[in-house]
Structures are given as C-alpha cells and as structure tokens.
Amino acid sequence: MESVGLFEAKTHLSELIARAERGEEVIITRHNKPVARLVPIVNAEPDLPARQEAVRALLASARGRTLGLDWQALRDEGRR
C-alpha cells in the first residue's frame, strides 16, 4: 500500500483511480498524516438474478394473503 500526498493525489487522480480499478489501495496524506484511503469497490454490480428470485419467492409466499387493507384503502389513506 503506497502513500501519496494530497497535492500529488489531486494532480494524478486519474492514475490513482486506474490503480484502484486494478485492485490497489492508496493512502492519501496531508502533512505526512494519513487522511483518506482510496480502495477498489468490491462487487459493484448488484446480483440481479438473485434479487429477482428473492422477489419471486416473496410474492409466491404472500399469494392469497392480505394485510387487511385493499389498494383503495391505501390510496385513501395517502389522501389524508
């Protein structure tokens, strides 16, 4: 893990971002004191198929059940 000064980080931000994309971590310092850490984001993409399956399962388990209110009651509640 490398440390870079704030001025250098501002000057070479694109390069530091590219390094983060490759998995590197960089500590940014101000007056030789660490103030921030630039790290890669792990798994930035949401797991869409897993989320869709979770919604399907939730809807399937709720089939036939109500919360005691119909859509008209919910609509009217929102109008108050």
C-alpha positions as a Markdown table, in Angstrom:
| # | Residue | x | y | z |
|---|---|---|---|---|
| 1 | Met | 0.0 | 0.0 | 0.0 |
| 2 | Glu | 1.5 | 3.3 | -1.1 |
| 3 | Ser | 1.1 | 6.7 | 0.4 |
| 4 | Val | 0.8 | 9.9 | -1.7 |
| 5 | Gly | 0.5 | 13.5 | -0.7 |
| 6 | Leu | -2.7 | 15.4 | -1.2 |
| 7 | Phe | -1.2 | 17.6 | -3.9 |
| 8 | Glu | 0.1 | 14.6 | -5.8 |
| 9 | Ala | -3.2 | 12.9 | -5.5 |
| 10 | Lys | -5.0 | 15.9 | -7.0 |
| 11 | Thr | -2.5 | 16.1 | -9.8 |
| 12 | His | -2.6 | 12.3 | -10.6 |
| 13 | Leu | -6.2 | 11.4 | -9.6 |
| 14 | Ser | -6.9 | 9.6 | -12.9 |
| 15 | Glu | -3.8 | 7.4 | -12.4 |
| 16 | Leu | -4.8 | 6.6 | -8.8 |
| 17 | Ile | -8.3 | 5.7 | -9.9 |
| 18 | Ala | -6.9 | 3.3 | -12.5 |
| 19 | Arg | -4.7 | 1.7 | -9.8 |
| 20 | Ala | -7.8 | 1.3 | -7.6 |
| 21 | Glu | -9.6 | -0.4 | -10.5 |
| 22 | Arg | -6.7 | -2.9 | -10.7 |
| 23 | Gly | -7.2 | -3.7 | -7.0 |
| 24 | Glu | -4.5 | -1.5 | -5.4 |
| 25 | Glu | -5.1 | 0.6 | -2.3 |
| 26 | Val | -3.5 | 4.1 | -1.8 |
| 27 | Ile | -3.3 | 6.2 | 1.3 |
| 28 | Ile | -3.6 | 9.9 | 0.8 |
| 29 | Thr | -1.8 | 12.1 | 3.3 |
| 30 | Arg | -1.8 | 15.7 | 4.3 |
| 31 | His | 1.3 | 17.0 | 6.0 |
| 32 | Asn | 2.5 | 13.4 | 6.2 |
| 33 | Lys | -0.6 | 12.3 | 8.2 |
| 34 | Pro | -3.0 | 9.7 | 6.6 |
| 35 | Val | -6.4 | 11.3 | 5.9 |
| 36 | Ala | -8.0 | 9.1 | 3.3 |
| 37 | Arg | -7.7 | 5.7 | 1.7 |
| 38 | Leu | -8.5 | 5.0 | -2.0 |
| 39 | Val | -9.7 | 1.4 | -2.3 |
| 40 | Pro | -11.4 | -0.6 | -5.1 |
| 41 | Ile | -15.1 | -1.3 | -4.8 |
| 42 | Val | -15.7 | -5.0 | -4.5 |
| 43 | Asn | -18.7 | -6.4 | -6.4 |
| 44 | Ala | -20.1 | -3.1 | -7.6 |
| 45 | Glu | -22.7 | -4.9 | -9.8 |
| 46 | Pro | -25.8 | -6.0 | -7.9 |
| 47 | Asp | -26.7 | -9.7 | -8.2 |
| 48 | Leu | -29.8 | -9.0 | -10.3 |
| 49 | Pro | -30.8 | -12.7 | -10.8 |
| 50 | Ala | -30.6 | -13.3 | -7.1 |
| 51 | Arg | -32.7 | -10.2 | -6.3 |
| 52 | Gln | -35.3 | -11.2 | -8.9 |
| 53 | Glu | -35.5 | -14.7 | -7.4 |
| 54 | Ala | -35.9 | -13.3 | -3.9 |
| 55 | Val | -38.8 | -11.0 | -5.1 |
| 56 | Arg | -40.4 | -14.0 | -6.8 |
| 57 | Ala | -40.2 | -16.1 | -3.6 |
| 58 | Leu | -41.6 | -13.3 | -1.5 |
| 59 | Leu | -44.5 | -12.8 | -3.9 |
| 60 | Ala | -45.2 | -16.6 | -4.0 |
| 61 | Ser | -45.2 | -16.9 | -0.2 |
| 62 | Ala | -47.6 | -13.9 | 0.1 |
| 63 | Arg | -50.0 | -15.2 | -2.5 |
| 64 | Gly | -53.6 | -15.3 | -1.2 |
| 65 | Arg | -52.8 | -13.3 | 1.9 |
| 66 | Thr | -53.7 | -9.7 | 2.5 |
| 67 | Leu | -52.6 | -7.1 | 5.0 |
| 68 | Gly | -56.1 | -6.2 | 5.9 |
| 69 | Leu | -56.2 | -3.3 | 3.5 |
| 70 | Asp | -57.0 | -3.2 | -0.1 |
| 71 | Trp | -55.5 | -0.8 | -2.7 |
| 72 | Gln | -58.4 | 1.6 | -2.4 |
| 73 | Ala | -58.0 | 1.9 | 1.4 |
| 74 | Leu | -54.2 | 2.5 | 0.9 |
| 75 | Arg | -55.0 | 5.1 | -1.7 |
| 76 | Asp | -57.5 | 6.9 | 0.5 |
| 77 | Glu | -55.0 | 6.8 | 3.4 |
| 78 | Gly | -52.5 | 8.6 | 1.3 |
| 79 | Arg | -55.0 | 11.4 | 0.5 |
| 80 | Arg | -55.4 | 12.4 | 4.2 |
